[in-house]
Amino acid sequence: MKRLFDIIGAIGGLIFILPFTPFIALAIIFEDGLPILVKLDRVSEGKIIKVYKFRTMIRRAQEMKKDLLHLNERKDGPFFKIKNDPRLTKAGKFLRKFRLDEFPQFINVLKGELSLVGPRPHEPEEMLYYPSEFKKLYFAKAGLTGLSQVSGASALPFLKEIEFDCYYIENHSFWLDLKILMKTVWIFFSDPTGI
């Protein structure tokens, strides 16, 4: 049932973004050239997968991360976030503001690598710092949205975020998934920066 729900939702998401894709692609290319998509290392079901996103940063942005660690606003754990990241392009700021950069992840859902709802997919290096009682998240199927994302997202303290994710995998159900998806859609259209 969950897999069928994922497939239907992923097809719907890709159909939604399809008319906007040429404009997104042109905006990225005109400002900073190719590529249009990036493939980022994330963990899902105990494996490192490549998660697709529209490119929102300058090329080779990952190589600059080590030089920006002093600007990291997340001081309570391994996560990395800069509100006004200097690596963001103008098109990238727009895409992120309205969460449009994440729509290519529906391809990952169709491939079975992600689910519509699940724990947030984190970088492999970040998960090395998870306390032992949260290691189960490493083997869970990550999702496009989840309980932590609709409960405060990156504004949550590190431990609170992974507590929400653990609660989800221990209590997941069709109705919980539906509730999270409905809340995600509501936030997307009312306050996309809140996811």
N, C-alpha and C positions, 0 to 999 in steps of 0.2 A: 504493500500500500504506500509506504513512504517513498519507495523508488519510483512508482508510477506518478505520485504527486510531484516528485522532483522533475521528472521528464516533462510533464505537462507545464509546470511552472517555468522551467528553463526555456521551453519553446515559446511560451508567452512573453518572457522577458526579452528574448532575442528578436521576436517580431516587433516588440515595442521600440527597441533601440535601432532597428534596421533603417528606418527613414532618416534618422539623425546621423548615422554612421559616416556618410560621405562628407558632411559638414564638419564633423569632429576630426576626421582624417585630414581634411584640407587645412583646418586650423592648426593642427599639430605640425604638418609638413611645412606650411608657410612660415611658421615661427622658428622651428628648430630642425626641420628635415625629418628623415626617417630614423628609426622605425615608428610606426603608429602604435603598435602593441609592445608591451614588455612582458616577460615571463619571470615571475618572482618565486624564489624558493619558499615554500611553506610546508607545514607538516599536517598530514591527514592520514588517519588509520595506520600510524606507525611508519609512514613512508614520506620521503621528501618529494613533493610534486611541484610542477610549474604552474603557478596561478596566473591567468591572463588578466591584464588590465590595459586600458588606454594609457599611453605614456603621458605623464603629467610633469615630469622633471627633465632637466637637461640631460644630454647623453653622458654616460659614465657617472651618473649621480651617486651610485653606490660606492664608487671609489673615493668620493669626497666625505663619506660619512664619518670616517675616523677623525677628520679635521674639524668636525662640527659637534663632537661629543660634549664639549663644554657648554653648548647651547641647549642641550637636552632638557626639556621641561619635566620629564618623568624621572623623578629622583627616588622613587620608592620601589623600584624594581628594574628588570632588564629591558623594558620597553623604551623605544626611542620616538620622541615626538617634539617637533618644533612648530609652533603655531604659524609663524611667518618664515617657513623654510626657504632660504635663499636659492635653493636648487629648483624650485617650482617655476615653471613657465607661466606666462599670462593665460594661455589656453588651459594649462594644467590647473591653475587656481579656480577657473570657472568650472571645469569638469569636476573637481573635488567638491566645490561648494554645493553642487547639485547631485553629487554621488554618481555622476555619469561614467566616471572612469572605471567603476566596478562592474558594469554590465557585461563585459566579455567573460566574466567568471561563470556566466550561465553555460559557456562552452565546457568548463570544468564539471559542471553539474551533469550535463549530457553525457560526458565521458565517464561519469560515476566516481570522479575523484573528490567531489564536494557534494554536500547536500544543500537544499535550500535553507534548512535550519540546522544549526549545530554550533559547537564551540567556535570561537573566532580562530581562523587559521593563522598561526604565528610562525615567525622565522625559526629555523632550527636552533640558531645560537641563543635565542631568547628562552627556548624551552629547556635548555641545559640548567637554567637557574630556578626552575620550578621546585618548590618544596616537595619532598618525597610523597606526601599524601595527595599531591595533584598530578603525579606522573601518569595517571590513567588517561589524562587529557591527550597524551602523546598518541594513544592508540584509538582515540575516538575519531569519527568522521567529522571533519570540520564543515562549517556551513557559511553560506553567503551572509546570513544574518543569524542572530541568536539572542539568548536571554541577556547576555552581558551588553550587546549592542543596543537593545531597546531599553536598557535599565541605566543608561548613563554613558555608555561607550567609553571613550578614552578619558572621560572626566572621572572615571572610577579609580580608586586606589588599586594597585597591582593585585593584592590578595583578594580584594572584593570582586574584581573582574573574573579571576579564575575560580572563585567560589561559585559565582553565577553559572559559569560553564560546567562545573562539576555537578551542580544541582540539576542542570538540564540533562546531562547524560544519565543521571541516576533516576530521573523522574519523567523522561520524555514520553510523550504520547501524541496521538494525532491531534487532540484538542489543544495541547500545549503548543504544538507546531503552528496550528491555525491561529491561535491567539498571538503568537510572536509575529507571524506573517502579517496579520491585520494591523498590528501596532507598527510594524516596519513600514507598511504602505502609508499609514496615517502620518508618520514622522516624515517620510519621503516627500509627501505633498505639502505638509504644513511647515516643517522645519528640517530640511535635508541635512543641515549641519549637525543635527542632534543624533544621528546614527553613528 
